[in-house]
Amino acid sequence: QVQLVESGGGLVQPGGSLRLSCAASARLFSFFFMGWYCQGPGKQRELVATITKDGRTNYGDSVKGRFTISRDNAKNTVDLQMTNLKPEDTAVYYCYADRGGSGSWGQGTQVTVST
C-alpha cells in the first residue's frame, strides 16, 4: 500500500495561484502512474491531471491551459501548479497513485477560491 500525503491547499482569491504537492512513500516511485483528482461540494470526484511514468500528461477539460502536473522521481513527489484559479475550482484535491491496477489515494487537501 502506497502512502500519499498532500500539502499546499488553502484559501486564494480568484485569479490567484497555488501549488499542491504530494509525497509518496513508495519503492520504485518512478514506475507509478500518478494523478490529481478533485471533489467539489455535492459533486463526484473528477479528473484534474495525470502523469505517466514516462512523463506523459493528461488534463481535465476545465483546467487545460491553467494547471500543470509534474513529478520528481528523485524526491518521490508529484506537484500540481494551479494558476488563474476560479471559484469553481473550489474542492478537495486528492493525490492518486497506481501501479499494475492497484491504486491508492491520499487524504486530500482543501482548495478554496473566494474573495
C-alpha positions as semicolon CSV with decimal commas, in nm:
position;residue;x (nm);y (nm);z (nm)
1;Q;0,000;0,000;0,000
2;V;0,137;0,339;-0,102
3;Q;0,100;0,623;0,146
4;L;0,032;0,963;-0,009
5;V;0,042;1,295;0,175
6;E;-0,087;1,611;0,006
7;S;0,006;1,965;0,103
8;G;-0,027;2,318;-0,029
9;G;-0,401;2,377;-0,020
10;G;-0,560;2,688;0,121
11;L;-0,766;2,996;0,050
12;V;-0,687;3,203;-0,258
13;Q;-0,860;3,484;-0,444
14;P;-0,993;3,435;-0,797
15;G;-0,710;3,472;-1,048
16;G;-0,454;3,360;-0,795
17;S;-0,220;3,061;-0,791
18;L;-0,146;2,767;-0,567
19;R;0,096;2,478;-0,585
20;L;-0,007;2,142;-0,444
21;S;0,245;1,873;-0,362
22;C;0,204;1,502;-0,299
23;A;0,474;1,300;-0,124
24;A;0,464;0,925;-0,184
25;S;0,615;0,655;0,034
26;A;0,665;0,405;-0,244
27;R;0,950;0,193;-0,366
28;L;1,009;0,231;-0,736
29;F;0,804;0,553;-0,744
30;S;0,921;0,619;-1,098
31;F;0,711;0,326;-1,219
32;F;0,386;0,463;-1,078
33;F;0,109;0,632;-1,269
34;M;0,023;0,945;-1,070
35;G;-0,268;1,182;-1,072
36;W;-0,467;1,459;-0,910
37;Y;-0,844;1,444;-0,876
38;C;-1,087;1,681;-0,711
39;Q;-1,427;1,664;-0,547
40;G;-1,631;1,979;-0,512
41;P;-1,930;2,027;-0,283
42;G;-2,212;1,799;-0,395
43;K;-2,011;1,669;-0,688
44;Q;-1,847;1,343;-0,784
45;R;-1,469;1,305;-0,779
46;E;-1,328;1,404;-1,118
47;L;-1,003;1,409;-1,309
48;V;-0,775;1,709;-1,276
49;A;-0,449;1,581;-1,425
50;T;-0,243;1,266;-1,460
51;I;0,117;1,186;-1,543
52;T;0,259;0,852;-1,654
53;K;0,592;0,703;-1,557
54;D;0,721;0,830;-1,892
55;G;0,606;1,184;-1,820
56;R;0,306;1,195;-2,049
57;T;0,035;1,421;-1,912
58;N;-0,340;1,443;-1,942
59;Y;-0,572;1,714;-1,813
60;G;-0,939;1,758;-1,744
61;D;-1,105;1,997;-1,987
62;S;-1,180;2,259;-1,722
63;V;-0,814;2,301;-1,622
64;K;-0,633;2,279;-1,955
65;G;-0,402;2,575;-2,001
66;R;-0,425;2,672;-1,633
67;F;-0,287;2,376;-1,437
68;T;0,040;2,187;-1,481
69;I;0,127;1,849;-1,333
70;S;0,488;1,745;-1,282
71;R;0,681;1,475;-1,099
72;D;1,021;1,446;-0,936
73;N;1,119;1,081;-0,921
74;A;1,426;1,156;-0,711
75;K;1,207;1,308;-0,440
76;N;0,903;1,079;-0,480
77;T;0,675;1,378;-0,534
78;V;0,414;1,491;-0,781
79;D;0,309;1,855;-0,793
80;L;0,014;2,045;-0,934
81;Q;0,075;2,408;-1,026
82;M;-0,259;2,586;-1,044
83;T;-0,290;2,932;-1,199
84;N;-0,578;3,164;-1,283
85;L;-0,789;2,991;-1,021
86;K;-1,165;3,025;-1,041
87;P;-1,434;2,987;-0,774
88;E;-1,547;2,666;-0,946
89;D;-1,203;2,515;-0,873
90;T;-1,303;2,505;-0,506
91;A;-1,277;2,140;-0,400
92;V;-1,083;1,885;-0,203
93;Y;-0,788;1,777;-0,415
94;Y;-0,668;1,417;-0,390
95;C;-0,343;1,260;-0,499
96;Y;-0,365;0,918;-0,665
97;A;-0,101;0,655;-0,732
98;D;-0,138;0,338;-0,936
99;R;0,085;0,056;-1,043
100;G;-0,047;-0,250;-1,211
101;G;-0,409;-0,165;-1,134
102;S;-0,364;-0,130;-0,758
103;G;-0,450;0,230;-0,669
104;S;-0,403;0,439;-0,356
105;W;-0,550;0,776;-0,252
106;G;-0,424;1,048;-0,026
107;Q;-0,638;1,212;0,242
108;G;-0,696;1,523;0,034
109;T;-0,621;1,892;0,071
110;Q;-0,882;2,169;0,058
111;V;-0,856;2,443;-0,204
112;T;-1,097;2,734;-0,168
113;V;-1,115;3,008;-0,430
114;S;-1,307;3,303;-0,298
115;T;-1,297;3,676;-0,233
